[in-house]
């Protein structure tokens, strides 16, 4: 019902609806039935769907369902079992890789165009011995790894970590993407935050939030209980910027850099 309200067009105008939908969390597969129902609802619609998960709950039912989505992104953030257990507080490293391999094998037996992506947040504890890890990911069928920096770290630390992995883009046996900008954009850098109209989030409380980094009390833009997506966005066009409390990730920063340049012309 509420996904339908995300897709409702504006009356008497060209359709306004999302082109991409990410199921993410927290851990979305803790509510497996809801997520799988959403994925099935979106099948056949002109929308790119992805699922972001920690990979521990990729049982066969989930594997079969995600064969129809554009990408599965698994957050691992560790290059070996010991580092994973220390950073993630659980001995699931090998289980996650087995789940990815099982899904890759299932994909190879179907006509699925699913892309398998590993997300990796860099820190000092997980930056060593990355090349053997990337080789293993490639061998089990992973298509791409996306590196990000921890946005809570100071800017110099972020830049230093990025410099250490730049060479992997040319040496690794799979596609390596660095998602963090060379120069992180700080909060309140722009007159108007455009990300809240492009990278919006539907929370588990059915509220609409400006972006994935502002899903918290006080940042709600409206609710799908009372309105559809277009109505929520229309009410917020002239509202002040959300008072974000952190550095913008590259997605928001790039949206606003381009938007500010257009507005200045």
C-alpha positions, 0 to 999 in steps of 0.5 A: 500500500505505502510503496504504491503511494511512493509511485503515485503521479502528480495529478495533471502532470508528467509522472513523478516517481522514483527511478531507483529504490534501495532497501536498506537499514539497519538490517532490512532482512530482519523484516524479511517478509516485508522486504521480499513483498516490496521486491515482488511488488516492484517487479516489472516496473521501470525502477532499479531496485537494490538490497543493502544487507550485512549478508548473514540472512541470505537464505535460499528464499532471499537468494531467489527473490533478489535474482530479479533486482539490479544489485545486492550490496553486502556490507563486510568492512573487514578483510579476514575473519579475525578483523570481522569478529573484532569490528562487527562483533560476530563470527560471521565472516565465512558465513557471509562469503559462503552466502555470496558464493551460493548466490553467485552460483545461483545467478550463473544458472539463471538469466539474472543480471544481478550485480553482486557488490561488497561495501567496505568502510575503511578504517586503520584496522581493516586496510591491510592485506586487501589484495588477497581479500579482493582476489577471493571476492572475485573468485566467488563471483563478486562484481565490484567493491565500493570503498568509503571512509568513516565520515566520523573520522577527521578529514586528514584521516579520511584522505590518508585512508583513501590514498592507501586504496587508490592503487587498488583501482588498477591492480585488483581482479574486480571493479574497485569504486571509491565512493568518498570524495577527495575533499569531503563537503562539510555540513551547511556548505550550501544555501539549499540542500537539494539531496532531500529531493533526490536521495529521499528515504522512507523510514520504517515509521513511514515518514519521509526523511531528507537522506539516509544520514538524517533518519532521526527524530526531528528530520521528518519531512512528512508521512505516507500515512497522510500524503503521497510522495509528491505532496510531501516534497511539494510542502518542503520546497521552501522549508529551511535546510535540515540542520544536519549534524555530520559531514555530507557523504559524496552522494549528497555533496555531489548533488549539491555541488552541481545544484549550487552551480546551476543555481548560481548561473 
